[in-house]
Amino acid sequence: MNSLSEPGLRVEPRWQDSAAVLRVAGDVDAANAHVLREALLGAIDDGPSVVVVDLTEVGYIDSVGLGTLVISLKHATEQRAKLRLVVTSPQIEKILKITGLQSVFEIYGDPQSAISPLP
């Protein structure tokens, strides 16, 4: 897994225990959501039981970014993997709540908590 970046967005994947962890930094929007999609689908296809998307360094996510997360969740489910989000930003939490995605995703406060309950 290699780091991917585009102006305004960086995705740094790594393995921790048997989970793939993607640290996302920047804003996820229509201009660069494809970078996140490529990293997520690649991580899921590598076969871990858990993929953690660490959004603690994300300042903004638009509908295309949210769509990318939903598509990735569907792909993870098809691959029998869990997709978990790490969210600490009140703004990102609010967006997930307003869109109803808060109840769709497993959301954690830090990466270690998201990794700990491995299936």
Secondary structure, DSSP 8 states (H G I E B T S, - for coil): ---EEETTEEEEEEEETTEEEEEEEEEE-TTTHHHHHHHHHHHHHT--SEEEEEEEEEEEE-HHHHHHHHHHHHHHHHTT-EEEEE---HHHHHHHHHHTGGGTSEEESSHHHHHSS--
